[in-house]
Amino acid sequence: MAVLSGSADPGSFDYVIVGAGSAGCVLANRLSADGTSTVALLEAGGRDWNPWIHVPVGYFKTIHNPKTDWCYVTQPDPG
């Protein structure tokens, strides 16, 4: 799988996957494994330079931190 930076023509890919979490990465890998399909895998945000992102206990250091978290909130759910 090639990594592209900058802008690329969206019409030049067979598949576009939005979200490079666990499922997005597995799906992109499987779709591009045989080399006949091109896949664009998109993820929001910058580089994951913060060391707390890479360790399980780091979750507590990154949550509600605008440098590593979008800090979006939702309305309360009655359930």
All heavy atoms as a GROMACS GRO file, in nm:
protein
  583
    1MET      N    1   0.085  -0.116   0.000
    1MET     CA    2   0.000   0.000   0.000
    1MET      C    3   0.090   0.123   0.000
    1MET      O    4   0.179   0.135   0.082
    1MET     CB    5  -0.090  -0.002   0.125
    1MET     CG    6  -0.184   0.113   0.126
    1MET     SD    7  -0.309   0.121   0.257
    1MET     CE    8  -0.290  -0.019   0.358
    2ALA      N    9   0.067   0.212  -0.090
    2ALA     CA   10   0.145   0.335  -0.100
    2ALA      C   11   0.089   0.442  -0.007
    2ALA      O   12  -0.030   0.447   0.016
    2ALA     CB   13   0.145   0.386  -0.243
    3VAL      N   14   0.176   0.522   0.047
    3VAL     CA   15   0.134   0.633   0.131
    3VAL      C   16   0.149   0.761   0.050
    3VAL      O   17   0.255   0.790  -0.001
    3VAL     CB   18   0.220   0.640   0.260
    3VAL    CG1   19   0.182   0.761   0.341
    3VAL    CG2   20   0.206   0.513   0.340
    4LEU      N   21   0.040   0.834   0.036
    4LEU     CA   22   0.041   0.958  -0.041
    4LEU      C   23   0.032   1.076   0.054
    4LEU      O   24  -0.038   1.070   0.153
    4LEU     CB   25  -0.077   0.962  -0.138
    4LEU     CG   26  -0.086   0.849  -0.238
    4LEU    CD1   27  -0.214   0.860  -0.317
    4LEU    CD2   28   0.034   0.852  -0.331
    5SER      N   29   0.101   1.181   0.022
    5SER     CA   30   0.087   1.304   0.099
    5SER      C   31   0.045   1.414   0.004
    5SER      O   32   0.061   1.404  -0.116
    5SER     CB   33   0.219   1.340   0.168
    5SER     OG   34   0.318   1.363   0.072
    6GLY      N   35  -0.011   1.520   0.060
    6GLY     CA   36  -0.059   1.628  -0.024
    6GLY      C   37  -0.194   1.592  -0.083
    6GLY      O   38  -0.268   1.512  -0.029
    7SER      N   39  -0.225   1.650  -0.197
    7SER     CA   40  -0.354   1.623  -0.258
    7SER      C   41  -0.339   1.522  -0.371
    7SER      O   42  -0.242   1.524  -0.444
    7SER     CB   43  -0.416   1.752  -0.310
    7SER     OG   44  -0.333   1.808  -0.409
    8ALA      N   45  -0.434   1.435  -0.382
    8ALA     CA   46  -0.438   1.337  -0.489
    8ALA      C   47  -0.576   1.342  -0.551
    8ALA      O   48  -0.673   1.380  -0.487
    8ALA     CB   49  -0.408   1.198  -0.435
    9ASP      N   50  -0.586   1.303  -0.675
    9ASP     CA   51  -0.714   1.302  -0.744
    9ASP      C   52  -0.801   1.191  -0.684
    9ASP      O   53  -0.766   1.074  -0.692
    9ASP     CB   54  -0.691   1.277  -0.893
    9ASP     CG   55  -0.820   1.267  -0.971
    9ASP    OD1   56  -0.925   1.310  -0.920
    9ASP    OD2   57  -0.815   1.216  -1.084
   10PRO      N   58  -0.916   1.227  -0.619
   10PRO     CA   59  -0.999   1.124  -0.558
   10PRO      C   60  -1.055   1.023  -0.658
   10PRO      O   61  -1.091   0.914  -0.622
   10PRO     CB   62  -1.112   1.201  -0.491
   10PRO     CG   63  -1.096   1.342  -0.527
   10PRO     CD   64  -0.968   1.360  -0.601
   11GLY      N   65  -1.060   1.060  -0.784
   11GLY     CA   66  -1.108   0.967  -0.886
   11GLY      C   67  -1.007   0.860  -0.923
   11GLY      O   68  -1.036   0.772  -1.001
   12SER      N   69  -0.887   0.868  -0.868
   12SER     CA   70  -0.784   0.774  -0.904
   12SER      C   71  -0.777   0.652  -0.812
   12SER      O   72  -0.687   0.571  -0.823
   12SER     CB   73  -0.648   0.844  -0.907
   12SER     OG   74  -0.611   0.887  -0.778
   13PHE      N   75  -0.873   0.639  -0.720
   13PHE     CA   76  -0.875   0.526  -0.627
   13PHE      C   77  -0.998   0.440  -0.653
   13PHE      O   78  -1.104   0.490  -0.685
   13PHE     CB   79  -0.877   0.574  -0.482
   13PHE     CG   80  -0.757   0.656  -0.445
   13PHE    CD1   81  -0.764   0.793  -0.437
   13PHE    CD2   82  -0.635   0.594  -0.419
   13PHE    CE1   83  -0.654   0.869  -0.403
   13PHE    CE2   84  -0.524   0.669  -0.385
   13PHE     CZ   85  -0.533   0.806  -0.379
   14ASP      N   86  -0.981   0.310  -0.634
   14ASP     CA   87  -1.095   0.219  -0.644
   14ASP      C   88  -1.183   0.227  -0.519
   14ASP      O   89  -1.304   0.212  -0.526
   14ASP     CB   90  -1.047   0.075  -0.662
   14ASP     CG   91  -0.972   0.057  -0.793
   14ASP    OD1   92  -1.021   0.107  -0.896
   14ASP    OD2   93  -0.864  -0.005  -0.791
   15TYR      N   94  -1.120   0.249  -0.404
   15TYR     CA   95  -1.191   0.257  -0.276
   15TYR      C   96  -1.138   0.375  -0.196
   15TYR      O   97  -1.018   0.403  -0.198
   15TYR     CB   98  -1.170   0.130  -0.193
   15TYR     CG   99  -1.218   0.004  -0.260
   15TYR    CD1  100  -1.128  -0.076  -0.331
   15TYR    CD2  101  -1.351  -0.035  -0.254
   15TYR    CE1  102  -1.171  -0.192  -0.394
   15TYR    CE2  103  -1.394  -0.150  -0.316
   15TYR     CZ  104  -1.304  -0.228  -0.386
   15TYR     OH  105  -1.347  -0.342  -0.447
   16VAL      N  106  -1.228   0.440  -0.124
   16VAL     CA  107  -1.189   0.546  -0.029
   16VAL      C  108  -1.247   0.506   0.106
   16VAL      O  109  -1.369   0.488   0.120
   16VAL     CB  110  -1.242   0.684  -0.072
   16VAL    CG1  111  -1.208   0.788   0.034
   16VAL    CG2  112  -1.186   0.724  -0.206
   17ILE      N  113  -1.161   0.491   0.205
   17ILE     CA  114  -1.202   0.453   0.340
   17ILE      C  115  -1.176   0.572   0.432
   17ILE      O  116  -1.066   0.625   0.436
   17ILE     CB  117  -1.124   0.329   0.388
   17ILE    CG1  118  -1.149   0.212   0.294
   17ILE    CG2  119  -1.161   0.295   0.532
   17ILE    CD1  120  -1.058   0.095   0.317
   18VAL      N  121  -1.280   0.613   0.503
   18VAL     CA  122  -1.269   0.725   0.595
   18VAL      C  123  -1.259   0.669   0.736
   18VAL      O  124  -1.351   0.605   0.785
   18VAL     CB  125  -1.389   0.821   0.582
   18VAL    CG1  126  -1.378   0.934   0.681
   18VAL    CG2  127  -1.400   0.873   0.440
   19GLY      N  128  -1.145   0.691   0.799
   19GLY     CA  129  -1.122   0.643   0.935
   19GLY      C  130  -1.015   0.536   0.937
   19GLY      O  131  -1.035   0.426   0.886
   20ALA      N  132  -0.899   0.569   0.992
   20ALA     CA  133  -0.787   0.475   0.995
   20ALA      C  134  -0.772   0.408   1.132
   20ALA      O  135  -0.663   0.385   1.180
   20ALA     CB  136  -0.658   0.547   0.957
   21GLY      N  137  -0.887   0.376   1.192
   21GLY     CA  138  -0.884   0.298   1.316
   21GLY      C  139  -0.855   0.153   1.283
   21GLY      O  140  -0.815   0.118   1.172
   22SER      N  141  -0.880   0.066   1.378
   22SER     CA  142  -0.852  -0.077   1.358
   22SER      C  143  -0.925  -0.132   1.237
   22SER      O  144  -0.865  -0.198   1.152
   22SER     CB  145  -0.893  -0.155   1.482
   22SER     OG  146  -0.822  -0.109   1.595
   23ALA      N  147  -1.056  -0.108   1.228
   23ALA     CA  148  -1.134  -0.163   1.118
   23ALA      C  149  -1.094  -0.102   0.984
   23ALA      O  150  -1.082  -0.174   0.884
   23ALA     CB  151  -1.283  -0.141   1.143
   24GLY      N  152  -1.071   0.029   0.980
   24GLY     CA  153  -1.032   0.094   0.855
   24GLY      C  154  -0.900   0.043   0.802
   24GLY      O  155  -0.884   0.020   0.681
   25CYS      N  156  -0.805   0.023   0.890
   25CYS     CA  157  -0.674  -0.027   0.848
   25CYS      C  158  -0.682  -0.171   0.798
   25CYS      O  159  -0.620  -0.206   0.697
   25CYS     CB  160  -0.574  -0.016   0.962
   25CYS     SG  161  -0.524   0.153   0.998
   26VAL      N  162  -0.758  -0.255   0.867
   26VAL     CA  163  -0.774  -0.394   0.822
   26VAL      C  164  -0.844  -0.398   0.687
   26VAL      O  165  -0.802  -0.472   0.596
   26VAL     CB  166  -0.852  -0.476   0.927
   26VAL    CG1  167  -0.892  -0.612   0.871
   26VAL    CG2  168  -0.767  -0.494   1.052
   27LEU      N  169  -0.949  -0.320   0.671
   27LEU     CA  170  -1.022  -0.316   0.545
   27LEU      C  171  -0.931  -0.268   0.430
   27LEU      O  172  -0.928  -0.328   0.323
   27LEU     CB  173  -1.144  -0.226   0.557
   27LEU     CG  174  -1.236  -0.219   0.437
   27LEU    CD1  175  -1.289  -0.357   0.399
   27LEU    CD2  176  -1.350  -0.122   0.465
   28ALA      N  177  -0.855  -0.161   0.454
   28ALA     CA  178  -0.764  -0.110   0.351
   28ALA      C  179  -0.659  -0.215   0.314
   28ALA      O  180  -0.627  -0.233   0.197
   28ALA     CB  181  -0.696   0.018   0.400
   29ASN      N  182  -0.608  -0.285   0.414
   29ASN     CA  183  -0.508  -0.388   0.388
   29ASN      C  184  -0.567  -0.501   0.303
   29ASN      O  185  -0.506  -0.543   0.205
   29ASN     CB  186  -0.455  -0.443   0.520
   29ASN     CG  187  -0.352  -0.551   0.498
   29ASN    OD1  188  -0.260  -0.535   0.418
   29ASN    ND2  189  -0.368  -0.663   0.567
   30ARG      N  190  -0.685  -0.546   0.338
   30ARG     CA  191  -0.745  -0.658   0.263
   30ARG      C  192  -0.782  -0.618   0.121
   30ARG      O  193  -0.769  -0.697   0.028
   30ARG     CB  194  -0.865  -0.712   0.338
   30ARG     CG  195  -0.822  -0.783   0.464
   30ARG     CD  196  -0.931  -0.864   0.524
   30ARG     NE  197  -0.881  -0.932   0.644
   30ARG     CZ  198  -0.955  -1.005   0.722
   30ARG    NH1  199  -1.083  -1.022   0.695
   30ARG    NH2  200  -0.903  -1.061   0.828
   31LEU      N  201  -0.833  -0.496   0.105
   31LEU     CA  202  -0.872  -0.451  -0.029
   31LEU      C  203  -0.751  -0.431  -0.121
   31LEU      O  204  -0.762  -0.446  -0.242
   31LEU     CB  205  -0.952  -0.322  -0.022
   31LEU     CG  206  -1.093  -0.334   0.035
   31LEU    CD1  207  -1.153  -0.195   0.058
   31LEU    CD2  208  -1.181  -0.415  -0.059
   32SER      N  209  -0.637  -0.396  -0.064
   32SER     CA  210  -0.519  -0.368  -0.146
   32SER      C  211  -0.417  -0.481  -0.147
   32SER      O  212  -0.314  -0.471  -0.213
   32SER     CB  213  -0.452  -0.239  -0.097
   32SER     OG  214  -0.405  -0.257   0.036
   33ALA      N  215  -0.445  -0.589  -0.077
   33ALA     CA  216  -0.347  -0.697  -0.061
   33ALA      C  217  -0.306  -0.762  -0.193
   33ALA      O  218  -0.190  -0.797  -0.211
   33ALA     CB  219  -0.400  -0.803   0.035
   34ASP      N  220  -0.400  -0.779  -0.285
   34ASP     CA  221  -0.364  -0.849  -0.410
   34ASP      C  222  -0.299  -0.758  -0.513
   34ASP      O  223  -0.253  -0.804  -0.617
   34ASP     CB  224  -0.487  -0.919  -0.470
   34ASP     CG  225  -0.594  -0.821  -0.515
   34ASP    OD1  226  -0.576  -0.700  -0.499
   34ASP    OD2  227  -0.698  -0.869  -0.565
   35GLY      N  228  -0.295  -0.626  -0.485
   35GLY     CA  229  -0.227  -0.533  -0.574
   35GLY      C  230  -0.307  -0.488  -0.694
   35GLY      O  231  -0.258  -0.411  -0.775
   36THR      N  232  -0.431  -0.533  -0.706
   36THR     CA  233  -0.512  -0.493  -0.822
   36THR      C  234  -0.603  -0.374  -0.793
   36THR      O  235  -0.656  -0.315  -0.885
   36THR     CB  236  -0.598  -0.610  -0.872
   36THR    OG1  237  -0.688  -0.650  -0.768
   36THR    CG2  238  -0.512  -0.728  -0.914
   37SER      N  239  -0.622  -0.340  -0.668
   37SER     CA  240  -0.708  -0.228  -0.629
   37SER      C  241  -0.626  -0.119  -0.562
   37SER      O  242  -0.528  -0.147  -0.492
   37SER     CB  243  -0.816  -0.275  -0.532
   37SER     OG  244  -0.898  -0.372  -0.589
   38THR      N  245  -0.669   0.005  -0.584
   38THR     CA  246  -0.605   0.116  -0.515
   38THR      C  247  -0.699   0.167  -0.407
   38THR      O  248  -0.821   0.175  -0.427
   38THR     CB  249  -0.571   0.230  -0.612
   38THR    OG1  250  -0.689   0.270  -0.681
   38THR    CG2  251  -0.465   0.186  -0.712
   39VAL      N  252  -0.643   0.199  -0.291
   39VAL     CA  253  -0.721   0.238  -0.174
   39VAL      C  254  -0.665   0.366  -0.116
   39VAL      O  255  -0.545   0.380  -0.097
   39VAL     CB  256  -0.718   0.127  -0.066
   39VAL    CG1  257  -0.796   0.168   0.057
   39VAL    CG2  258  -0.770  -0.004  -0.122
   40ALA      N  259  -0.754   0.461  -0.088
   40ALA     CA  260  -0.718   0.582  -0.015
   40ALA      C  261  -0.773   0.567   0.126
   40ALA      O  262  -0.893   0.546   0.145
   40ALA     CB  263  -0.775   0.706  -0.081
   41LEU      N  264  -0.687   0.576   0.226
   41LEU     CA  265  -0.726   0.565   0.366
   41LEU      C  266  -0.709   0.702   0.430
   41LEU      O  267  -0.597   0.754   0.437
   41LEU     CB  268  -0.640   0.460   0.436
   41LEU     CG  269  -0.666   0.434   0.583
   41LEU    CD1  270  -0.810   0.389   0.606
   41LEU    CD2  271  -0.570   0.328   0.634
   42LEU      N  272  -0.820   0.763   0.472
   42LEU     CA  273  -0.817   0.900   0.525
   42LEU      C  274  -0.835   0.900   0.676
   42LEU      O  275  -0.916   0.825   0.729
   42LEU     CB  276  -0.930   0.982   0.462
   42LEU     CG  277  -0.935   0.987   0.310
   42LEU    CD1  278  -1.057   1.064   0.265
   42LEU    CD2  279  -0.809   1.047   0.255
   43GLU      N  280  -0.760   0.986   0.740
   43GLU     CA  281  -0.771   1.002   0.885
   43GLU      C  282  -0.755   1.149   0.919
   43GLU      O  283  -0.670   1.218   0.863
   43GLU     CB  284  -0.663   0.919   0.957
   43GLU     CG  285  -0.666   0.930   1.107
   43GLU     CD  286  -0.793   0.876   1.173
   43GLU    OE1  287  -0.874   0.811   1.106
   43GLU    OE2  288  -0.812   0.902   1.291
   44ALA      N  289  -0.838   1.198   1.010
   44ALA     CA  290  -0.830   1.337   1.052
   44ALA      C  291  -0.720   1.356   1.156
   44ALA      O  292  -0.680   1.261   1.224
   44ALA     CB  293  -0.964   1.381   1.111
   45GLY      N  294  -0.674   1.477   1.166
   45GLY     CA  295  -0.575   1.509   1.269
   45GLY      C  296  -0.433   1.505   1.217
   45GLY      O  297  -0.406   1.469   1.104
   46GLY      N  298  -0.346   1.544   1.304
   46GLY     CA  299  -0.204   1.551   1.270
   46GLY      C  300  -0.131   1.422   1.307
   46GLY      O  301  -0.190   1.320   1.339
   47ARG      N  302  -0.002   1.433   1.303
   47ARG     CA  303   0.085   1.321   1.336
   47ARG      C  304   0.072   1.285   1.483
   47ARG      O  305   0.057   1.373   1.569
   47ARG     CB  306   0.228   1.360   1.302
   47ARG     CG  307   0.324   1.249   1.317
   47ARG     CD  308   0.462   1.296   1.277
   47ARG     NE  309   0.556   1.190   1.308
   47ARG     CZ  310   0.649   1.148   1.228
   47ARG    NH1  311   0.667   1.207   1.113
   47ARG    NH2  312   0.728   1.050   1.262
   48ASP      N  313   0.079   1.157   1.515
   48ASP     CA  314   0.066   1.114   1.655
   48ASP      C  315   0.202   1.118   1.726
   48ASP      O  316   0.257   1.019   1.767
   48ASP     CB  317   0.001   0.977   1.664
   48ASP     CG  318   0.078   0.868   1.593
   48ASP    OD1  319   0.172   0.901   1.519
   48ASP    OD2  320   0.045   0.751   1.612
   49TRP      N  321   0.253   1.237   1.743
   49TRP     CA  322   0.386   1.259   1.801
   49TRP      C  323   0.386   1.243   1.953
   49TRP      O  324   0.490   1.221   2.013
   49TRP     CB  325   0.435   1.399   1.766
   49TRP     CG  326   0.336   1.504   1.807
   49TRP    CD1  327   0.238   1.557   1.730
   49TRP    CD2  328   0.321   1.563   1.936
   49TRP    NE1  329   0.162   1.645   1.802
   49TRP    CE2  330   0.211   1.652   1.929
   49TRP    CE3  331   0.389   1.550   2.057
   49TRP    CZ2  332   0.169   1.726   2.038
   49TRP    CZ3  333   0.345   1.626   2.165
   49TRP    CH2  334   0.238   1.712   2.155
   50ASN      N  335   0.272   1.258   2.016
   50ASN     CA  336   0.266   1.256   2.162
   50ASN      C  337   0.291   1.114   2.214
   50ASN      O  338   0.220   1.020   2.178
   50ASN     CB  339   0.128   1.305   2.206
   50ASN     CG  340   0.120   1.329   2.355
   50ASN    OD1  341   0.168   1.249   2.434
   50ASN    ND2  342   0.057   1.438   2.392
   51PRO      N  343   0.390   1.094   2.302
   51PRO     CA  344   0.421   0.959   2.350
   51PRO      C  345   0.307   0.895   2.429
   51PRO      O  346   0.296   0.773   2.434
   51PRO     CB  347   0.544   0.978   2.439
   51PRO     CG  348   0.559   1.124   2.460
   51PRO     CD  349   0.481   1.195   2.355
   52TRP      N  350   0.218   0.975   2.490
   52TRP     CA  351   0.107   0.919   2.567
   52TRP      C  352   0.006   0.847   2.478
   52TRP      O  353  -0.072   0.764   2.526
   52TRP     CB  354   0.037   1.026   2.649
   52TRP     CG  355   0.119   1.073   2.764
   52TRP    CD1  356   0.173   1.197   2.781
   52TRP    CD2  357   0.157   0.997   2.878
   52TRP    NE1  358   0.242   1.203   2.898
   52TRP    CE2  359   0.235   1.081   2.961
   52TRP    CE3  360   0.136   0.866   2.919
   52TRP    CZ2  361   0.289   1.039   3.081
   52TRP    CZ3  362   0.190   0.823   3.040
   52TRP    CH2  363   0.266   0.909   3.119
   53ILE      N  364   0.005   0.875   2.349
   53ILE     CA  365  -0.088   0.809   2.258
   53ILE      C  366  -0.050   0.662   2.240
   53ILE      O  367  -0.135   0.578   2.214
   53ILE     CB  368  -0.088   0.881   2.121
   53ILE    CG1  369  -0.148   1.020   2.137
   53ILE    CG2  370  -0.162   0.802   2.015
   53ILE    CD1  371  -0.139   1.106   2.014
   54HIS      N  372   0.074   0.628   2.260
   54HIS     CA  373   0.125   0.495   2.227
   54HIS      C  374   0.127   0.397   2.343
   54HIS      O  375   0.170   0.283   2.325
   54HIS     CB  376   0.265   0.508   2.166
   54HIS     CG  377   0.265   0.593   2.044
   54HIS    ND1  378   0.225   0.547   1.921
   54HIS    CD2  379   0.297   0.724   2.025
   54HIS    CE1  380   0.233   0.645   1.832
   54HIS    NE2  381   0.276   0.753   1.894
   55VAL      N  382   0.084   0.438   2.460
   55VAL     CA  383   0.081   0.347   2.575
   55VAL      C  384  -0.061   0.340   2.629
   55VAL      O  385  -0.132   0.441   2.630
   55VAL     CB  386   0.180   0.390   2.686
   55VAL    CG1  387   0.323   0.376   2.640
   55VAL    CG2  388   0.153   0.531   2.733
   56PRO      N  389  -0.106   0.224   2.673
   56PRO     CA  390  -0.244   0.211   2.720
   56PRO      C  391  -0.282   0.310   2.831
   56PRO      O  392  -0.391   0.367   2.830
   56PRO     CB  393  -0.253   0.067   2.769
   56PRO     CG  394  -0.149  -0.005   2.690
   56PRO     CD  395  -0.038   0.096   2.672
   57VAL      N  396  -0.196   0.332   2.926
   57VAL     CA  397  -0.228   0.423   3.036
   57VAL      C  398  -0.232   0.569   2.988
   57VAL      O  399  -0.286   0.655   3.055
   57VAL     CB  400  -0.127   0.407   3.152
   57VAL    CG1  401   0.007   0.468   3.119
   57VAL    CG2  402  -0.183   0.465   3.281
   58GLY      N  403  -0.182   0.594   2.869
   58GLY     CA  404  -0.181   0.729   2.815
   58GLY      C  405  -0.318   0.784   2.785
   58GLY      O  406  -0.335   0.906   2.771
   59TYR      N  407  -0.417   0.697   2.778
   59TYR     CA  408  -0.554   0.743   2.755
   59TYR      C  409  -0.593   0.850   2.856
   59TYR      O  410  -0.654   0.949   2.823
   59TYR     CB  411  -0.650   0.624   2.762
   59TYR     CG  412  -0.795   0.663   2.758
   59TYR    CD1  413  -0.854   0.697   2.637
   59TYR    CD2  414  -0.873   0.668   2.872
   59TYR    CE1  415  -0.988   0.733   2.630
   59TYR    CE2  416  -1.006   0.704   2.868
   59TYR     CZ  417  -1.062   0.736   2.746
   59TYR     OH  418  -1.194   0.773   2.741
   60PHE      N  419  -0.555   0.831   2.978
   60PHE     CA  420  -0.592   0.926   3.084
   60PHE      C  421  -0.518   1.059   3.071
   60PHE      O  422  -0.561   1.160   3.124
   60PHE     CB  423  -0.567   0.863   3.222
   60PHE     CG  424  -0.655   0.744   3.245
   60PHE    CD1  425  -0.605   0.616   3.241
   60PHE    CD2  426  -0.791   0.760   3.268
   60PHE    CE1  427  -0.686   0.506   3.261
   60PHE    CE2  428  -0.875   0.652   3.288
   60PHE     CZ  429  -0.821   0.524   3.284
   61LYS      N  430  -0.406   1.059   3.002
   61LYS     CA  431  -0.330   1.183   2.980
   61LYS      C  432  -0.377   1.259   2.856
   61LYS      O  433  -0.345   1.375   2.840
   61LYS     CB  434  -0.181   1.152   2.965
   61LYS     CG  435  -0.116   1.098   3.090
   61LYS     CD  436  -0.089   1.211   3.186
   61LYS     CE  437   0.002   1.163   3.297
   61LYS     NZ  438   0.037   1.269   3.388
   62THR      N  439  -0.449   1.190   2.767
   62THR     CA  440  -0.488   1.254   2.641
   62THR      C  441  -0.635   1.294   2.636
   62THR      O  442  -0.672   1.381   2.558
   62THR     CB  443  -0.460   1.160   2.522
   62THR    OG1  444  -0.534   1.039   2.538
   62THR    CG2  445  -0.312   1.129   2.511
   63ILE      N  446  -0.719   1.234   2.719
   63ILE     CA  447  -0.861   1.265   2.715
   63ILE      C  448  -0.885   1.407   2.769
   63ILE      O  449  -0.819   1.450   2.864
   63ILE     CB  450  -0.944   1.161   2.794
   63ILE    CG1  451  -1.092   1.181   2.768
   63ILE    CG2  452  -0.913   1.164   2.940
   63ILE    CD1  453  -1.179   1.068   2.817
   64HIS      N  454  -0.973   1.479   2.704
   64HIS     CA  455  -1.007   1.618   2.737
   64HIS      C  456  -0.887   1.713   2.723
   64HIS      O  457  -0.884   1.818   2.783
   64HIS     CB  458  -1.066   1.630   2.878
   64HIS     CG  459  -1.188   1.545   2.897
   64HIS    ND1  460  -1.302   1.561   2.823
   64HIS    CD2  461  -1.211   1.441   2.980
   64HIS    CE1  462  -1.392   1.471   2.862
   64HIS    NE2  463  -1.338   1.397   2.956
   65ASN      N  464  -0.790   1.674   2.645
   65ASN     CA  465  -0.673   1.758   2.618
   65ASN      C  466  -0.685   1.805   2.473
   65ASN      O  467  -0.677   1.725   2.380
   65ASN     CB  468  -0.545   1.677   2.637
   65ASN     CG  469  -0.420   1.756   2.608
   65ASN    OD1  470  -0.425   1.866   2.553
   65ASN    ND2  471  -0.307   1.700   2.644
   66PRO      N  472  -0.705   1.936   2.450
   66PRO     CA  473  -0.725   1.984   2.313
   66PRO      C  474  -0.609   1.957   2.218
   66PRO      O  475  -0.625   1.962   2.096
   66PRO     CB  476  -0.748   2.133   2.328
   66PRO     CG  477  -0.732   2.167   2.470
   66PRO     CD  478  -0.713   2.040   2.548
   67LYS      N  479  -0.493   1.922   2.270
   67LYS     CA  480  -0.380   1.890   2.183
   67LYS      C  481  -0.393   1.749   2.123
   67LYS      O  482  -0.332   1.719   2.021
   67LYS     CB  483  -0.248   1.900   2.260
   67LYS     CG  484  -0.215   2.042   2.299
   67LYS     CD  485  -0.083   2.047   2.372
   67LYS     CE  486  -0.050   2.191   2.410
   67LYS     NZ  487   0.076   2.202   2.483
   68THR      N  488  -0.470   1.662   2.189
   68THR     CA  489  -0.482   1.524   2.143
   68THR      C  490  -0.625   1.476   2.128
   68THR      O  491  -0.649   1.364   2.086
   68THR     CB  492  -0.412   1.428   2.241
   68THR    OG1  493  -0.467   1.448   2.372
   68THR    CG2  494  -0.262   1.451   2.245
   69ASP      N  495  -0.722   1.560   2.162
   69ASP     CA  496  -0.862   1.521   2.165
   69ASP      C  497  -0.945   1.631   2.097
   69ASP      O  498  -0.919   1.750   2.117
   69ASP     CB  499  -0.905   1.506   2.311
   69ASP     CG  500  -1.047   1.457   2.330
   69ASP    OD1  501  -1.120   1.438   2.231
   69ASP    OD2  502  -1.086   1.437   2.446
   70TRP      N  503  -1.044   1.592   2.016
   70TRP     CA  504  -1.130   1.692   1.951
   70TRP      C  505  -1.217   1.764   2.055
   70TRP      O  506  -1.270   1.870   2.028
   70TRP     CB  507  -1.218   1.627   1.845
   70TRP     CG  508  -1.141   1.574   1.729
   70TRP    CD1  509  -1.114   1.442   1.703
   70TRP    CD2  510  -1.080   1.648   1.623
   70TRP    NE1  511  -1.040   1.430   1.588
   70TRP    CE2  512  -1.018   1.556   1.536
   70TRP    CE3  513  -1.071   1.783   1.593
   70TRP    CZ2  514  -0.950   1.595   1.423
   70TRP    CZ3  515  -1.003   1.821   1.478
   70TRP    CH2  516  -0.943   1.727   1.396
   71CYS      N  517  -1.235   1.706   2.173
   71CYS     CA  518  -1.312   1.763   2.284
   71CYS      C  519  -1.459   1.788   2.245
   71CYS      O  520  -1.521   1.882   2.294
   71CYS     CB  521  -1.248   1.890   2.337
   71CYS     SG  522  -1.084   1.863   2.406
   72TYR      N  523  -1.514   1.705   2.159
   72TYR     CA  524  -1.655   1.717   2.125
   72TYR      C  525  -1.739   1.659   2.238
   72TYR      O  526  -1.700   1.563   2.304
   72TYR     CB  527  -1.688   1.639   1.997
   72TYR     CG  528  -1.631   1.702   1.872
   72TYR    CD1  529  -1.576   1.623   1.773
   72TYR    CD2  530  -1.634   1.839   1.850
   72TYR    CE1  531  -1.525   1.677   1.656
   72TYR    CE2  532  -1.583   1.894   1.735
   72TYR     CZ  533  -1.529   1.813   1.639
   72TYR     OH  534  -1.478   1.867   1.523
   73VAL      N  535  -1.855   1.716   2.260
   73VAL     CA  536  -1.949   1.663   2.359
   73VAL      C  537  -2.084   1.643   2.292
   73VAL      O  538  -2.114   1.706   2.190
   73VAL     CB  539  -1.963   1.757   2.482
   73VAL    CG1  540  -1.834   1.765   2.559
   73VAL    CG2  541  -2.006   1.896   2.439
   74THR      N  542  -2.167   1.559   2.348
   74THR     CA  543  -2.299   1.534   2.294
   74THR      C  544  -2.404   1.568   2.398
   74THR      O  545  -2.371   1.593   2.515
   74THR     CB  546  -2.316   1.385   2.255
   74THR    OG1  547  -2.302   1.306   2.373
   74THR    CG2  548  -2.215   1.344   2.151
   75GLN      N  549  -2.527   1.567   2.358
   75GLN     CA  550  -2.637   1.590   2.451
   75GLN      C  551  -2.655   1.463   2.536
   75GLN      O  552  -2.630   1.352   2.489
   75GLN     CB  553  -2.766   1.619   2.376
   75GLN     CG  554  -2.761   1.749   2.297
   75GLN     CD  555  -2.747   1.869   2.389
   75GLN    OE1  556  -2.806   1.874   2.497
   75GLN    NE2  557  -2.666   1.965   2.347
   76PRO      N  558  -2.700   1.479   2.660
   76PRO     CA  559  -2.723   1.360   2.742
   76PRO      C  560  -2.827   1.266   2.679
   76PRO      O  561  -2.921   1.312   2.615
   76PRO     CB  562  -2.778   1.418   2.873
   76PRO     CG  563  -2.732   1.560   2.875
   76PRO     CD  564  -2.724   1.602   2.730
   77ASP      N  565  -2.805   1.140   2.697
   77ASP     CA  566  -2.895   1.038   2.645
   77ASP      C  567  -2.979   0.986   2.761
   77ASP      O  568  -2.924   0.947   2.864
   77ASP     CB  569  -2.812   0.926   2.583
   77ASP     CG  570  -2.897   0.822   2.514
   77ASP    OD1  571  -3.013   0.804   2.552
   77ASP    OD2  572  -2.845   0.761   2.420
   78PRO      N  573  -3.112   0.981   2.748
   78PRO     CA  574  -3.195   0.937   2.860
   78PRO      C  575  -3.170   0.790   2.898
   78PRO      O  576  -3.200   0.751   3.010
   78PRO     CB  577  -3.338   0.956   2.811
   78PRO     CG  578  -3.330   0.969   2.664
   78PRO     CD  579  -3.194   1.019   2.632
   79GLY      N  580  -3.112   0.713   2.808
   79GLY     CA  581  -3.086   0.571   2.838
   79GLY      C  582  -2.961   0.554   2.916
   79GLY      O  583  -2.926   0.457   2.974
   0.00000   0.00000   0.00000
